[in-house]
């Protein structure tokens, strides 16, 4: 009895194992044939197969486009259909005597079930709806960022290349305000030292080193060794017997500082370009084919072009092109009697990525030019101490630094009455205020006028040593 029980248990275990290892076969689709047509189209996922059973036995089977679906017979009533390429085709069933049984419309569609599973794994929590349309995929719903939208489209293109329709929307703020600060400092220093020595005896005048100014004064018999308009010049004259000596020293030092600053604030939609120009346009004559001269305008000043893209949440991708240009009066060209100046231009183009409110210095351009020039009379200029009377030295140095700092912000529109203009702080005077009291402007009352009544006492501004 025990042996018999063990054999029964073993047979039941084998039967259970066979059931687990051998799953149930795929259920076939039954086509009901009525007057030569099927009761509906046959939907086959791409790269998947379905088994179709017909109520009527067939002798011949064909498909209109074998590139869309591949078919084979398993029996006189069973058909094996494999989807190859998204599209539509027709499967024809004929009897043994050549009569038509049915024309079955076969729809091969992308396997959206697998696509939905992959989409849920890659982008969990995103409300994306997937549908099929003809032989493509339609995506709709709302995603939280542009980056996730691009990922969904890229994944969909793997299942339906060039046949993906995007109806999705991006939630959240999609407007970016870019705060840019341009700061350029230019400093120039120039120093020069030269000397002239003249000797006059009778009608003969000689000069050693320096300029000819002292010679002219000696010839004219004047004791003033400096010319009109000369800056930093010191003249000295004396006689020794029949000889008359004149010494002229010229020393000059000049300094200059130029500061350029602009702080534009621009707002643009994600993916759209915004432009800014604070400066002007310089006319440039251009000669045409028939010799006619036309005028073209070249912009100069502070220029800014940027394209923001909200990538994910509060992360912003910025494509920035910024430039600072000015007219260079030291360089010019003359054509047909028309003189045109050159331009000094500093430009930077970059792509950065940062979060809302973060700042980034995209340019720190430093330029340092200097020139040393020393001219002297041969041999005499090498004499210690006294050789300074036979030398001239010139020193020039120009420094320039440009810094551009950008700060993006995600912004939403506000009501118009919440914004104020600079003109809201000023009230136009009445005739009595203007003619009797001499007031040209008054302070506006209300919220906008509170700013004008602030007291800016104490030291303020910029200091440079």
C-alpha positions, 0 to 999 in steps of 0.5 A: 500500500505504501508503494502504491501511494508513493507511485500515485504521488509521483504521477501527480507531481509529474502532471503538475510539473508538466502543467507549470512548464507547458503553458496553455496555447494561445487562444485563436481568433474565430472569423465568422464568414458572412457573405464573403466578408469577415466580421471585423479587421484582424489586429496583429501587433508588430513582431507578434503572431496570432493564430486564426481559425476559420469556420469554413475550410479553405484550400488557398491562402494569400496576402496582398503585401507580404512585407506587412504580414507573413502568413502560413497554414497550420490546417485547412481551418487554421492560419498563422499570421505574423506582423512584420511592419506597421500598416494595412493589408488584405488576406484572401481565403479561397475554396478548392474550386476557387470561390472566395471565402473572405477578404480579411483586413489585417492591421499590423500596429506597433506593440504599444503594450510593450511600449507602455511598460517601458514608458512606465519604467523609464518615466514613472508617475507621468500621465502619458496616454498612448494610442495607435493611429493608422500605423503610428503612435499618438502620445497625449497627456501632461509631463512635468518637464521638457526633458521627460517629453523628449525621452518619451518621444525618443522611446516612441520613435524606437517603436514607430520611426518617423510616425510619432504624433506628439500631443503632450503638454508640459506643466509648470512655468515655461517663461524665463526672465534673464537678468544680465549684468555687463561691466567693462572697465578701461584704464589708460596711463601714458608717461613721457619724458624728453629733453632738448639742448640748444647752443647759440654762438653768433649766428650759428645754432646747434641742437642736440636731442629732443624737439626743434622747439628750443631752436626756434626760440633761440633763433628768435632771441627769446628767453622763453623756451616753451611754445604756446600750448605745451604741457609739462614743459620746463625751459632754462636758458643761460649764457657763458661768454659769447655762447647762449645755451637753452635746455628744455625738459618735457614731462607729461603723464595722463590717466583715464578711466572709462566704465560701461555698464548695462543691466538688461532684464529679458523674458522669453518663453521656453525655446524662444529667442529674445534680443536686446540692444542698448547702443545705436547704429553706425552708418556705413556707405556701400557702393553698389553695382552701378556706382550708387552709394547706399547706406547700411547701418551696423549696430553697436553697444551692448547686445544680447541674444539668448534662448532659454529652455526649461529642462527639468523642474527648475533647471534651465538651459541657456544659449547665450550670445553677448557682445560689447562694441564701440566705435574706434576713432583711432582707426579709420578708412577713407573711400571716395572721400568718405571716412569710416571708423572701425569698431572695437568688439568683444563677443562671447557665445556659450551654452550653460545650464543652471537652476532658478536664481543661480548666477554664472559669470560667462566671460571675464575678458582681460586685455593688457597692452603696454608700449615702451619707447626709448629714443636717444642720441648715440653715445651721448644718451649713455652718459650717466646723469647728463645723458638724460638731456639726450634721451626721450622715453615714452610709456603707454599702458591700456587695460580693459576688463569685461565681465558678464554675469547672468542669472535666470529666473522662472517667472509668471505674469502678474496683474498690470496694477502690480507693476510701476513705472519710473514715471509713476514716481513723478508728478507734473507741476502746476503752473503755480508750482512752476512759475511761483515756486520754481518746482519742475517736478513733484513727488507722486502720492500713493504706493509708487511715490513711496520709492521716491521719498526714500532717503539715500543718505550716506556714501554711495557709488563706486571707488577705485584706487 
